[in-house]
């Protein structure tokens, strides 16, 4: 079968080659209708006849004759042959892996391999050999191909395993040892395919392939272990040989002469297994090998060979990508014969002859690229192992679990040669998506495989996971099995392995993961405790129990049959909760002596206190509020971890159920509800239990989230949408400055409405008809709405972006939730004069100046400065127990106003807050300074309806 582009190309060869063929063989004629499968040009030799006439291909002629291929290669057809002359065969007999000394020593199977390896069932000139047919157009995509199927079949290279050769060909691992024992006891042989995806493909490299893939000619010299400058642009390399006479056009195909006898290439796993310099690394790789019984192959083999073997097995490797994968879809092989997940998996199956990289084009992905494996020599491995971090834990390679060693193999499996050749070594990344650091000097030699290249290295490229904060989860499987099986599928391994950042990883043990209180249930009458576990296939599940809250704030699960959530991290609910959990146990700043409060990836905060060597107390906002830390006395905080410290915990760092309103309400100092007045204002204008999209959730049904929502046309929202919504806290971290009751008296004196004022205004509105049923214009006359807006602006200015704790010294200017309302100017086109258009647009946020020093904290407002340069009055944070560093958290859920099943509701977002009491109110405008456009800002306590430009 010829591709369209091959038919066109063949006619070109017929025309261009006319003169040469006439001189050598006599004249012939050409037609563009020729198809070598159906027609044959006159006066051309066939492939067999050409070799006969040349006189120095007697070994190949013997192969053809002995295998019954003379008639086929003497008549019409579409073949390409890479043939070696008798001198090349003499060199082959002098040194070859089979140990044959002359032609008569070759077995029938060996003859079959030699002939079929050198033959392709389509005609290819050297200009076509690296081309692939584009889908749809039929046009050749030149320079894309480096691998092709030959005339080999799967039946050409199988092994019959007997008691005598079993130890030589079978891996030493549990799966194969069981197989070995079963058949040895019965003294019965069986058949083993080293791969069943494809027969061994041919490798070929052309100058066009090199340039099309932005490679360097020196890359080809490197992989052929030859001096730089040897490979030239017009060279063709095939397997381990070079084409020395190309494009002999015959009536039934092309003949190319090579300088060495072509032998089938082993796949990468076989190269590594057979090489005595790679025995240690091979022993690790072979742990992941497993026999897979195939009824279809058994029937095919027995029918073709006339045998009656009971069993035919395929050697597979537990891996993420294996036989059946495409460039778009990875087909893993991870389950053993009993359906259980094997303890670890490689990145891809190194024995997969038909290997397809994950990134390929849509033409012939198997043909266009191959893999690379970096394999340290035994000497290099032993030098790395001795005194290394893995040896400290397991002493010997044999004692080290496969689930620990798979990371080592995976980081040395490189998916694509074209993007990782020596000229592109700088782009090769490790398991942290950071440069692996390989150089040409690290590679001693290269071995060509049918599915990739094996680089014998003089050093070990260890995974980042062996020296990152993830290391305890990788190495200590007994304690951290659940987290280890969750982190990688959720792609958190790249984050935690990064050596650019510094972390504190608050790693829960398997037992610790049995105590997760679902935040979705915080607002429910009955709370729920989740026990995260793995099922028999090592997939994440959660057993959900109802639980009771104890007087000290802890929870006790109720007895009974749990509700179980299955499906691993592909289950949206499990993934949602595990994402929230992971984001809030990864501290994204380095541990610092003397510092207590740290920000997490989820923008929440935790308190960490070091008590002694390797001993820490850890508080999430939940643990902080109940006063019970999680404790660890075996932290990984030494030199083995290069990007931070890991603190194992028999519990989960969790967020508090307390909203800001709840925190204000509960705060008591010296027997006094210190924020009672401020809480009243907040509740009156800035708290909601639902919004237009999500449901509020807090520890009770009283104190809602900080959120303000109004209908269109009503006073004062800064968002002109269908619903005027103001998220005062919006999926970030914040500081709320709460004026004490005394400070609130100052605010009232400055003009802030009181709750009594609001109550009177509501009575007035009701008398005037400015409440329900009123028109938009009538509602604009509402006194109560005006007062609420003044209150809301006051509250907004006490909410600051960024959580700042009374902790280590720091200072800066920070934005608040309150923004300027800038008068919109209209320009008269005839005069160029700008006048106020009667509308407003939101401007820059008003800021606060904050300073923490010596255990004290001050906050300066901008009443006497500009919105971005606070120079007004200064308030002090009240440094009394219960008045500062109060941690709150607010959650929004993907749900309407009613939740019927909390186990099916996702967390939408959450915000973390620290609350500080202050001894003076913060005021952003008192009628004395200008906005960013130079307009005088009226006092914040004088309110008038401000129509937005977008309304």
C-alpha positions in Angstrom: 0.0 0.0 0.0 1.5 3.3 -1.1 0.8 6.7 0.4 -0.3 9.3 -2.1 2.9 11.3 -1.7 4.9 8.1 -2.4 3.2 7.5 -5.7 4.0 11.1 -6.8 7.5 10.8 -5.6 8.1 7.5 -7.4 7.3 9.0 -10.7 9.8 11.7 -10.0 12.5 9.1 -9.3 11.6 7.3 -12.5 12.1 10.5 -14.6 15.2 11.8 -12.8 16.8 8.4 -12.7 16.3 7.6 -16.4 19.7 8.5 -17.6 21.5 6.6 -14.8 19.4 3.5 -15.3 19.9 3.7 -19.1 23.6 3.8 -18.7 23.7 0.9 -16.3 20.8 -1.3 -17.3 19.5 -0.1 -20.6 16.7 2.3 -21.5 13.2 2.4 -20.0 10.1 4.5 -20.1 8.1 6.1 -17.3 4.5 6.9 -16.7 2.9 8.8 -13.8 0.4 6.0 -13.6 2.9 3.5 -12.2 2.1 1.7 -9.0 4.7 -0.7 -8.0 2.1 -3.0 -6.4 0.5 -3.4 -9.9 2.9 -2.3 -12.6 6.6 -2.6 -13.2 8.8 -0.4 -15.4 10.5 -2.1 -18.2 14.3 -2.6 -18.4 14.8 -2.3 -14.6 16.4 -4.9 -12.4 14.3 -6.3 -9.5 15.9 -6.3 -6.0 17.0 -9.9 -6.1 18.4 -9.5 -9.6 20.3 -6.4 -8.6 22.1 -8.2 -5.8 22.8 -11.2 -8.0 24.4 -9.0 -10.7 26.5 -6.9 -8.2 28.1 -10.2 -7.0 29.0 -9.2 -3.4 25.7 -9.8 -1.7 25.8 -13.6 -1.4 24.9 -13.6 2.3 21.7 -11.7 1.6 20.9 -13.9 -1.3 21.3 -16.9 0.9 18.9 -15.3 3.5 16.3 -14.6 0.8 16.6 -18.1 -0.7 16.5 -19.9 2.7 13.4 -17.9 3.8 11.5 -18.5 0.6 11.5 -14.8 -0.4 13.2 -15.1 -3.9 10.0 -15.1 -5.9 8.7 -12.1 -4.0 11.9 -10.0 -4.4 12.2 -11.0 -8.0 8.9 -9.7 -9.1 6.6 -6.7 -8.6 6.1 -5.2 -5.2 6.8 -2.2 -3.0 9.9 -2.8 -0.8 12.8 -0.9 0.6 15.9 -2.9 1.6 19.0 -1.8 3.5 21.5 -4.4 2.5 25.1 -5.1 3.7 27.7 -6.6 1.4 29.8 -9.7 2.1 32.6 -7.6 3.6 30.1 -6.3 6.2 28.9 -9.8 6.9 32.5 -10.9 7.5 32.8 -8.1 10.1 29.5 -9.3 11.6 30.7 -12.9 11.9 33.9 -11.7 13.6 31.8 -9.9 16.4 28.1 -10.1 17.1 25.9 -10.6 20.2 24.7 -14.0 18.9 28.2 -15.5 18.8 27.7 -16.9 15.2 31.0 -17.3 13.3 29.6 -17.9 9.8 26.4 -18.2 7.8 25.9 -21.8 8.6 25.8 -21.0 12.3 22.6 -18.8 11.9 19.4 -20.4 13.1 16.2 -20.0 11.1 14.9 -17.4 13.6 18.1 -15.4 13.3 18.0 -15.4 9.6 14.4 -14.2 9.8 15.4 -11.4 12.0 18.3 -10.3 9.8 16.2 -10.2 6.6 13.0 -8.7 8.1 14.9 -6.0 10.0 16.5 -4.8 6.8 13.2 -4.6 4.9 10.3 -2.1 4.8 7.0 -3.0 3.1 6.9 0.3 1.2 9.3 2.0 -1.2 11.3 4.8 0.3 14.1 6.8 -1.3 16.4 8.8 1.0 14.3 11.9 0.4 11.1 10.1 1.5 12.4 8.1 4.4 11.9 10.9 6.9 8.5 12.0 5.5 5.0 11.2 6.8 1.8 11.7 5.0 -0.3 14.5 6.4 -3.9 13.5 7.1 -6.5 14.8 4.7 -4.1 16.4 2.1 -2.0 13.3 1.5 1.0 15.6 1.1 4.3 14.6 2.7 5.4 16.3 5.9 9.1 16.2 5.4 11.7 15.6 8.1 9.2 14.4 10.7 10.0 10.6 10.9 12.8 8.8 12.7 11.2 5.4 13.3 9.5 3.0 11.0 8.0 -0.4 11.1 10.0 -3.0 9.3 8.9 -6.4 7.8 9.3 -8.0 11.2 6.3 -9.6 12.9 5.7 -10.1 16.6 6.4 -13.8 16.0 10.0 -13.1 14.9 11.2 -12.3 18.4 9.6 -14.3 21.2 11.2 -16.4 23.9 10.2 -19.9 24.9 10.9 -20.0 28.6 12.1 -23.3 30.1 13.5 -24.3 33.4 17.0 -24.1 31.9 16.8 -20.4 30.7 14.2 -19.0 33.1 16.7 -17.4 35.5 18.4 -15.7 32.6 15.4 -14.2 30.9 12.9 -13.6 33.7 13.1 -10.7 36.2 13.6 -11.4 39.8 10.4 -10.0 41.3 7.4 -11.4 43.0 5.1 -11.6 40.0 7.7 -13.4 37.8 8.9 -15.6 40.6 5.4 -16.9 41.1 5.2 -17.6 37.4 8.7 -19.3 37.4 7.7 -21.5 40.3 4.4 -22.5 38.8 5.9 -23.7 35.5 9.1 -25.1 37.0 7.1 -27.3 39.2 5.2 -28.6 36.2 8.3 -28.7 34.0 6.3 -27.0 31.3 7.8 -24.3 29.1 5.8 -21.2 28.2 6.1 -18.3 25.6 7.1 -14.8 26.6 6.8 -11.7 24.4 9.0 -8.9 25.6 6.4 -6.6 24.0 3.2 -7.1 22.1 2.5 -3.6 20.8 4.8 -3.7 17.7 7.7 -5.6 16.3 11.0 -3.7 16.9 10.9 -0.6 14.7 13.8 0.7 12.7 15.6 4.0 13.7 16.8 6.3 10.9 18.2 9.8 11.0 18.5 12.2 8.1 19.7 15.7 7.8 16.2 16.8 7.1 14.9 15.2 10.3 17.6 17.1 12.2 16.8 20.5 10.7 13.1 20.1 10.9 13.2 19.4 14.6 15.7 22.2 15.4 18.3 19.7 16.4 22.0 19.9 15.8 24.1 17.5 13.7 26.2 17.1 16.8 23.2 15.5 18.4 23.4 12.6 16.0 27.2 12.4 16.6 26.5 12.3 20.3 24.0 9.4 20.2 26.2 7.4 17.9 29.2 7.9 20.2 31.3 9.5 17.4 33.4 12.6 17.0 31.5 15.9 16.5 31.4 16.8 12.8 31.1 13.2 11.6 27.4 13.4 10.7 26.8 15.4 7.5 23.6 16.9 6.1 23.3 14.3 3.4 24.0 11.3 5.6 21.5 8.6 6.4 21.9 6.5 9.5 19.8 3.4 10.0 19.9 1.6 13.3 23.7 1.1 14.0 24.7 1.6 10.4 25.3 4.3 7.8 24.0 4.3 4.2 27.0 4.2 1.9 25.1 3.7 -1.4 21.6 5.1 -1.7 18.6 5.1 -4.0 19.2 2.1 -6.2 15.8 2.1 -7.9 14.5 -1.3 -8.9 11.2 -2.4 -10.5 10.0 -3.5 -7.1 11.4 -0.9 -4.7 14.6 0.8 -3.5 17.9 -0.7 -2.3 20.2 1.2 0.0 23.6 -0.3 0.9 24.7 0.1 4.5 28.1 -0.3 6.0 27.0 -2.8 8.7 24.6 -5.7 8.9 21.3 -4.4 10.3 20.2 -6.2 13.5 16.9 -5.6 15.3 17.2 -3.1 18.1 16.2 -4.1 21.6 13.8 -1.8 23.5 15.2 0.3 26.3 14.3 -2.2 29.1 16.1 -5.0 27.3 19.2 -2.8 26.7 19.3 -2.0 30.4 18.6 -5.5 31.5 21.4 -7.0 29.3 24.1 -4.4 30.1 26.4 -5.4 33.0 27.2 -1.8 33.7 23.6 -1.0 34.5 22.7 -4.0 36.7 21.7 -2.0 39.8 19.3 0.4 38.0 18.0 -2.6 35.9 17.1 -4.4 39.1 15.0 -1.4 40.1 13.3 -1.2 36.8 12.5 -4.9 36.7 10.6 -4.6 39.9 7.9 -3.0 37.9 7.7 -5.8 35.3 4.8 -8.2 35.3 3.6 -11.0 33.1 0.2 -10.6 31.5 -1.5 -13.7 30.1 -2.9 -13.3 26.6 -5.3 -15.8 25.1 -5.3 -14.0 21.7 -1.5 -14.2 21.5 -1.5 -17.9 22.6 -3.9 -18.8 19.8 -2.0 -16.7 17.2 1.4 -18.2 18.2 0.3 -21.8 18.4 -1.5 -21.5 15.0 1.5 -19.9 13.3 4.1 -22.2 14.9 2.2 -25.4 15.0 2.6 -25.7 18.8 0.2 -26.2 21.7 1.6 -24.1 24.6 -0.8 -23.7 27.4 0.3 -20.1 28.2 1.6 -17.1 26.3 2.6 -14.1 28.4 3.5 -10.5 27.6 6.1 -8.7 29.7 4.6 -5.4 30.8 5.7 -2.6 33.1 3.5 -0.9 35.7 3.5 2.6 34.3 1.3 5.7 33.7 1.7 5.3 29.9 1.7 1.9 28.3 0.6 0.0 25.2 -2.7 1.5 24.0 -1.8 5.1 24.8 -2.1 7.8 22.2 -0.7 11.3 22.0 -3.9 12.5 23.5 -4.8 9.8 26.0 -2.6 7.9 28.4 -3.5 4.3 29.1 -1.9 3.2 32.4 -1.0 -0.3 33.4 -1.1 -0.1 37.2 -3.2 -3.1 38.4 -1.8 -6.5 39.1 -3.6 -9.8 38.1 -5.7 -9.5 41.2 -7.0 -6.0 40.4 -4.9 -4.3 43.0 -2.8 -1.2 42.3 0.9 -2.0 42.2 3.1 -0.2 44.7 4.5 2.4 42.4 4.5 3.1 38.7 7.0 4.3 36.0 6.4 7.3 33.9 6.1 5.1 30.8 6.7 1.4 29.9 10.3 1.1 28.8 9.5 -2.2 27.1 6.8 -0.7 24.8 8.2 -1.0 21.3 5.5 1.2 19.8 6.2 4.0 22.3 4.3 7.2 21.6 5.2 10.4 23.5 2.5 12.3 25.1 3.3 15.3 22.9 3.1 14.4 19.2 1.4 15.6 16.0 -1.6 14.1 14.3 0.3 12.2 11.6 2.2 9.1 12.7 3.1 9.7 16.4 5.0 6.4 16.8 7.2 7.3 13.9 8.1 10.8 14.8 9.9 10.6 18.2 11.2 8.3 20.9 12.1 8.4 24.5 15.3 8.7 26.5 16.3 7.0 29.7 19.2 8.1 31.8 20.8 5.1 33.5 23.6 5.5 36.0 26.5 3.1 35.9 26.7 0.7 38.9 29.7 2.7 40.1 27.9 6.0 39.9 24.9 4.6 41.6 26.9 3.1 44.5 28.7 6.4 45.0 25.4 8.2 45.2 23.7 5.6 47.4 26.4 5.4 50.0 25.7 7.9 52.7 22.7 9.2 50.9 19.3 10.0 52.2 17.6 6.8 51.0 20.3 4.7 52.5 19.7 6.3 55.8 16.1 5.0 55.9 16.4 1.7 54.2 20.1 0.7 54.2 20.0 -1.4 51.0 18.4 -1.0 47.6 16.6 -4.3 48.1 15.0 -3.1 51.3 13.7 0.1 49.7 10.0 -0.1 48.6 9.2 0.2 44.9 7.0 3.1 45.7 10.0 5.0 46.9 12.3 4.0 44.0 9.7 4.8 41.3 10.4 8.5 41.7 14.1 7.8 41.0 13.3 6.0 37.8 10.6 8.4 36.7 12.8 11.5 36.8 15.3 9.7 34.5 12.6 8.9 32.0 12.5 11.6 29.4 9.5 11.5 27.1 10.7 13.0 23.8 14.2 12.9 22.1 13.3 15.8 19.8 12.8 18.2 22.7 15.6 16.7 25.0 18.5 16.0 22.7 22.0 17.1 23.9 21.7 20.5 22.2 18.5 21.0 24.3 19.7 19.5 27.6 18.9 22.8 29.2 15.2 22.2 28.6 15.1 18.9 30.3 13.1 19.2 33.5 12.9 17.2 36.7 9.9 16.3 38.9 9.6 19.9 40.0 9.5 21.2 36.5 12.9 22.8 37.0 16.1 22.1 35.0 17.4 18.6 35.6 21.0 19.9 35.1 22.3 17.2 32.7 25.3 18.0 30.5 27.1 16.1 27.8 29.9 15.4 30.2 27.5 13.4 32.4 26.9 10.8 29.7 29.6 8.1 29.1 27.9 6.4 26.2 24.6 6.0 24.3 22.7 2.9 23.3 20.1 2.9 20.5 16.8 1.2 21.3 13.8 0.6 19.0 11.7 2.9 21.3 14.3 5.3 22.6 17.9 6.0 23.6 19.6 4.8 26.8 22.2 7.2 28.1 24.8 5.6 30.4 25.6 8.3 32.9 28.4 8.8 35.4 26.2 10.4 38.0 22.7 9.9 39.4 20.0 12.4 38.7 17.9 12.1 41.8 14.3 13.4 41.9 13.6 16.7 43.7 11.2 14.7 45.9 14.2 13.1 47.7 15.3 16.5 49.0 12.0 18.5 49.1 9.4 18.9 51.8 7.5 16.1 50.0 10.3 13.6 51.0 8.6 12.3 54.2 5.5 11.4 52.3 7.6 9.7 49.7 9.8 7.7 52.0 7.6 6.9 55.0 4.8 4.9 53.4 3.5 3.5 56.7 2.5 6.9 58.0 1.7 9.0 54.9 0.2 6.6 52.4 -3.0 8.6 51.8 -1.2 11.9 51.2 1.4 10.2 48.9 -1.4 8.8 46.8 -3.2 12.1 46.5 -0.5 14.7 46.0 0.8 13.5 42.7 -2.6 12.9 41.0 -3.5 16.4 42.0 -0.2 17.8 40.6 0.9 19.2 44.0 4.2 17.4 43.6 5.5 19.9 41.2 4.7 22.7 43.6 6.1 21.0 46.7 9.3 19.8 44.9 10.2 23.3 43.7 13.6 24.4 44.9 12.9 28.0 44.0 10.5 28.4 46.9 10.7 27.7 50.6 7.9 25.9 52.4 6.7 24.6 55.7 4.7 21.5 54.9 2.2 20.6 57.7 1.8 16.9 56.7 -1.0 14.9 58.2 -0.5 11.3 58.9 -2.9 8.6 57.9 -4.4 8.7 61.4 -4.6 12.5 61.3 -6.7 12.3 58.1 -9.4 10.6 60.0 -10.4 13.8 61.8 -11.4 16.2 59.0 -14.4 18.4 60.0 -16.2 19.3 56.8 -16.4 23.2 56.5 -19.7 22.8 54.5 -21.3 21.4 57.6 -20.2 24.3 59.8 -23.5 26.0 59.3 -25.6 22.9 59.7 -27.3 21.7 62.9 -25.3 18.5 62.6 -21.6 18.7 61.9 -19.8 16.0 59.8 -16.4 14.3 60.3 -14.7 12.9 57.2 -12.2 10.0 57.4 -10.0 10.1 54.4 -8.7 6.7 53.4 -7.6 4.6 50.4 -9.6 1.8 49.0 -8.2 -1.5 47.8 -7.2 0.1 44.5 -5.3 2.9 46.4 -8.0 5.5 45.4 -9.1 8.2 47.8 -12.4 7.7 49.6 -14.1 9.4 52.5 -16.2 7.8 55.2 -18.6 10.6 56.4 -19.9 10.4 60.0 -22.2 12.8 61.9 -20.4 14.2 64.9 -21.1 16.2 68.1 -19.3 19.3 69.2 -17.9 19.1 72.7 -17.7 22.0 75.2 -14.0 22.5 74.5 -14.7 23.0 70.8 -13.5 19.6 69.7 -15.7 17.1 67.9 -16.6 13.4 68.5 -18.0 11.3 65.7 -21.2 9.4 66.3 -21.4 5.6 65.9 -23.2 4.1 63.0 -22.7 3.3 59.3 -20.9 6.1 57.5 -21.9 7.6 54.2 -19.1 6.8 51.8 -17.8 9.1 49.0 -15.8 7.2 46.4 -14.0 7.9 43.1 -10.6 9.3 44.2 -9.5 12.8 43.2 -11.6 12.5 40.0 -14.7 12.8 42.3 -15.4 16.6 42.3 -16.5 16.6 46.0 -13.4 14.7 47.2 -11.1 16.9 45.0 -12.8 20.1 46.3 -12.2 19.2 50.0 -8.7 17.8 49.4 -7.8 21.0 47.5 -8.9 23.1 50.4 -7.1 20.8 52.8 -3.8 20.8 50.8 -3.8 24.5 50.2 -4.1 25.2 53.9 -1.3 22.9 55.0 1.3 24.3 52.7 3.0 27.3 54.2 4.4 29.4 51.4 7.1 31.3 53.3 10.2 30.0 55.1 10.2 29.3 58.8 11.8 32.1 60.7 13.0 32.0 64.3 10.8 34.2 66.5 8.0 34.5 63.9 4.7 32.8 64.8 2.1 33.5 62.0 2.6 32.2 58.5 0.6 32.4 55.3 -0.5 29.3 53.5 -1.1 28.6 49.8 -4.8 28.9 50.5 -4.2 32.5 51.8 -5.1 31.4 55.3 -2.8 31.7 58.3 -1.3 29.3 60.8 0.6 29.8 64.0 3.8 27.7 64.4 5.9 27.7 67.5 9.1 25.7 67.9 9.4 24.2 71.4 12.6 22.2 71.0 14.7 20.4 68.4 12.3 18.9 65.9 9.3 19.8 68.2 6.6 22.2 67.2 3.1 23.3 68.1 0.9 24.2 65.2 -2.4 26.0 65.2 -4.8 26.5 62.3 -7.5 29.1 63.0 -9.7 26.3 64.3 -6.9 25.0 66.7 -6.1 28.6 67.7 -9.7 29.4 68.7 -10.1 26.3 70.8 -6.6 26.7 72.3 -5.4 23.2 71.4 -2.4 22.9 69.1 -1.4 20.0 66.9 1.9 18.8 68.3 4.9 17.2 66.5 8.2 15.9 67.9 9.7 14.4 64.7 9.9 17.3 62.3 12.1 17.1 59.2 14.0 20.4 59.6 17.6 19.3 58.9 19.8 19.6 55.9 18.2 16.7 54.1 15.3 19.0 53.1 16.5 21.7 50.8 13.3 23.8 50.3 12.0 24.1 53.8 10.8 21.9 56.7 8.1 19.3 57.0 6.2 18.9 60.2 4.2 15.6 60.5 1.0 16.0 62.4 -1.6 13.5 63.8 -4.3 15.8 62.8 -5.3 18.4 60.2 -4.7 22.1 60.3 -8.3 23.4 59.9 -10.1 26.6 59.5 -12.3 28.0 62.2 -16.1 28.0 61.9 -16.2 31.5 63.2 -17.1 34.3 60.8 -16.0 37.9 61.4 -19.4 38.8 62.9 -19.2 35.8 65.2 -15.7 36.8 66.3 -16.7 40.3 67.1 -19.8 39.1 69.0 -17.8 36.6 71.1 -14.9 38.8 71.9 -14.7 39.5 75.7 -11.9 41.4 77.4 -12.0 42.0 81.2 -15.6 40.8 81.3 -16.7 43.3 78.7 -18.0 42.6 75.2 -15.4 44.9 73.8 -16.7 45.2 70.2 -20.4 45.3 71.0 -21.0 48.7 69.3 -18.9 48.0 66.2 -20.7 44.6 65.9 -24.0 46.4 65.9 -23.0 48.6 63.0 -21.5 45.7 61.1 -24.7 43.6 61.5 -26.9 46.6 60.4 -25.2 47.2 57.0 -22.6 44.6 56.1 -23.7 41.1 56.9 -25.6 38.6 54.7 -26.3 34.9 54.8 -26.9 34.5 51.0 -25.9 36.3 47.9 -27.0 36.1 44.3 -24.8 33.0 43.6 -23.8 31.3 46.8 -25.0 30.3 50.3 -23.3 31.6 53.4 -22.0 29.1 55.9 -20.9 29.8 59.4 -21.0 28.1 62.8 -24.5 29.1 63.5 -27.5 30.7 61.7 -27.0 34.1 63.2 -23.7 35.7 62.3 -23.3 35.8 58.5 -20.5 36.7 56.2 -19.3 40.3 55.4 -21.3 41.0 52.3 -23.7 43.7 51.1 -26.3 43.2 48.4 -29.0 45.6 47.2 -31.5 45.7 44.4 -30.8 47.9 41.3 -31.5 51.5 41.7 -30.9 51.6 45.5 -28.4 53.8 47.2 -24.7 53.4 47.0 -23.4 50.1 45.6 -20.1 50.5 43.7 -21.1 47.7 41.2 -23.9 48.5 38.7 -25.0 45.0 37.9 -28.4 43.3 37.9 -27.7 42.9 41.6 -25.6 45.5 43.3 -23.2 43.3 45.3 -20.3 44.2 47.5 -18.1 41.3 48.6 -16.3 42.8 51.5 -14.2 39.7 51.7 -13.5 38.1 48.4 -11.3 34.9 48.5 -8.3 36.6 50.0 -6.8 37.4 53.3 -7.7 40.5 55.3 -7.3 42.4 58.5 -10.4 43.9 60.3 -9.7 46.7 62.7 -12.5 46.7 65.3 -12.9 50.0 67.3 -13.6 49.3 70.9 -16.8 50.5 72.5 -15.0 53.6 73.7 -13.5 54.3 70.2 -17.0 54.0 68.7 -18.1 56.9 70.9 -15.5 59.0 69.1 -17.0 57.8 65.7 -20.5 58.8 66.8 -19.2 62.2 67.9 -17.6 62.6 64.4 -21.0 62.0 62.7 -21.3 58.2 62.4 -25.0 57.3 62.7 -26.0 55.2 65.7 -28.3 52.2 65.7 -30.9 54.5 67.4 -30.6 56.9 64.4 -31.1 54.0 62.0 -34.2 52.8 63.9 -35.7 56.3 63.7 -34.9 56.6 60.0 -36.6 53.2 59.3 -39.8 54.5 61.1 -39.7 57.7 59.0 -39.3 55.7 55.8 -42.2 53.5 56.7 -44.4 56.5 57.4 -43.4 58.1 54.1 -43.8 54.9 52.0 -40.1 54.7 51.1 -39.9 51.0 51.9 -41.3 47.9 50.1 -43.3 48.8 47.0 -41.6 52.2 46.6 -40.3 53.3 43.2 -36.6 53.7 42.6 -36.9 57.4 42.9 -38.8 57.2 46.2 -36.2 54.7 47.5 -33.5 57.3 46.8 -35.2 59.5 49.4 -34.9 56.8 52.1 -33.2 58.0 55.2 -32.5 54.5 56.5 -30.7 53.6 53.2 -28.6 56.7 53.4 -27.6 55.9 57.0 -26.8 52.3 56.2 -24.5 53.5 53.4 -22.6 55.8 55.7 -22.3 52.9 58.1 -21.1 50.6 55.3 -18.4 53.0 54.2 -17.2 53.2 57.8 -17.0 49.4 58.0 -15.3 49.2 54.6 -12.5 51.5 55.8 -11.8 49.2 58.7 -11.3 46.2 56.4 -7.8 46.0 55.0 -6.4 43.8 52.2 -3.7 41.6 53.6 -3.6 40.0 57.0 -1.1 41.7 59.4 -0.5 40.1 62.8 1.1 41.5 65.9 4.2 39.4 65.3 7.6 40.2 63.8 8.3 43.8 62.8 6.8 45.0 59.6 5.4 48.2 58.0 3.6 49.4 54.9 0.6 51.1 53.3 -2.3 48.8 52.6 -5.5 49.2 50.6 -8.9 48.9 52.2 -12.4 47.9 51.0 -13.4 51.5 50.7 -12.7 53.3 47.4 -12.9 56.9 46.3 -16.1 58.0 44.5 -14.7 60.3 41.7 -16.9 62.9 40.1 -17.3 62.2 36.4 -16.4 65.1 34.2 -18.0 65.8 30.8 -16.1 67.7 28.1 -18.0 70.2 25.9 -16.7 69.4 22.3 -17.3 73.0 21.1 -15.6 74.7 24.0 -13.3 72.0 25.4 -14.6 72.9 28.9 -14.9 70.1 31.4 -17.9 70.2 33.8 -19.3 67.7 36.3 -21.7 65.3 34.6 -23.6 64.5 37.8 -22.3 60.9 38.1 -19.5 59.1 39.9 -17.0 56.4 39.1 -15.1 54.3 41.6 -11.5 55.5 42.1 -8.5 54.3 44.0 -8.9 52.4 47.3 -8.3 54.4 50.5 -5.2 53.2 52.3 -4.0 52.7 55.9 -0.5 53.0 57.2 0.4 50.0 59.4 3.5 49.5 61.6 4.3 46.5 63.8 7.3 46.9 66.1 8.3 45.6 69.4 5.1 43.7 70.0 3.0 46.8 69.3 0.9 47.8 66.3 -0.3 51.1 65.1 -2.7 52.1 62.3 -2.9 55.5 60.7 -5.8 56.7 58.6 -5.8 59.2 55.7 -8.2 61.9 56.9 -5.4 64.5 56.8 -3.5 63.1 53.8 -4.5 61.6 50.4 -6.2 58.3 49.8 -2.8 56.7 49.0 -0.7 58.5 51.6 -2.2 58.1 55.0 -1.1 60.9 57.3 -4.1 61.2 59.7 -4.8 60.0 63.2 -3.1 57.0 64.6 -4.9 54.2 66.4 -3.2 51.6 68.6 -4.1 48.0 68.5 -5.3 46.9 72.0 -2.6 44.4 73.2 -4.8 42.4 75.6 -5.7 38.8 75.5 -8.8 38.3 73.4 -8.5 41.7 71.7 -5.9 41.1 68.9 -4.7 38.4 66.6 -8.2 36.9 66.5 -8.5 34.5 63.6 -11.7 34.2 61.6 -12.7 32.6 58.3 -15.7 33.0 56.0 -16.9 30.5 53.4 -19.2 30.6 50.4 -20.7 27.5 49.0 -21.9 26.4 45.6 -25.5 26.1 46.8 -28.8 27.9 47.0 -30.4 29.0 50.3 -31.2 25.4 51.3 -28.7 22.6 51.6 -30.3 19.1 51.5 -27.1 17.1 51.3 -23.9 18.7 52.5 -21.9 15.8 51.1 -22.7 16.9 47.6 -21.9 20.6 48.0 -18.6 22.2 47.0 -16.8 25.0 48.8 -16.8 27.9 46.4 -14.3 30.2 48.1 -13.2 31.4 51.5 -11.4 34.3 53.1 -9.1 34.4 56.1 -9.3 37.3 58.5 -7.4 38.5 61.5 -9.3 40.9 63.8 -7.6 43.5 66.0 -9.2 45.8 68.5 -8.2 49.5 68.1 -8.5 52.4 70.5 -9.6 55.0 68.0 -11.9 54.9 64.9 -10.4 55.1 61.4 -11.8 57.9 59.2 -11.0 58.3 55.5 -12.5 61.7 54.8 -13.4 64.6 57.0 -14.0 67.3 54.3 -10.4 68.6 54.3 -8.6 66.9 51.5 -8.9 66.1 47.8 -9.5 63.0 45.7 -7.0 61.8 43.0 -8.6 64.2 40.5 -8.2 67.2 42.8 -11.8 67.4 43.8 -12.6 68.2 47.5 -14.0 65.2 49.2 -16.9 65.8 51.5 -17.0 64.3 55.0 -17.7 60.6 54.9 -20.6 61.2 57.3 -22.4 63.5 54.9 -24.1 61.2 52.4 -26.0 61.8 49.2 -27.0 59.4 46.6 -24.1 59.0 44.0 -25.3 57.7 40.7 -22.6 55.6 38.9 -21.5 56.3 35.4 -22.4 52.8 34.4 -26.0 53.1 35.5 
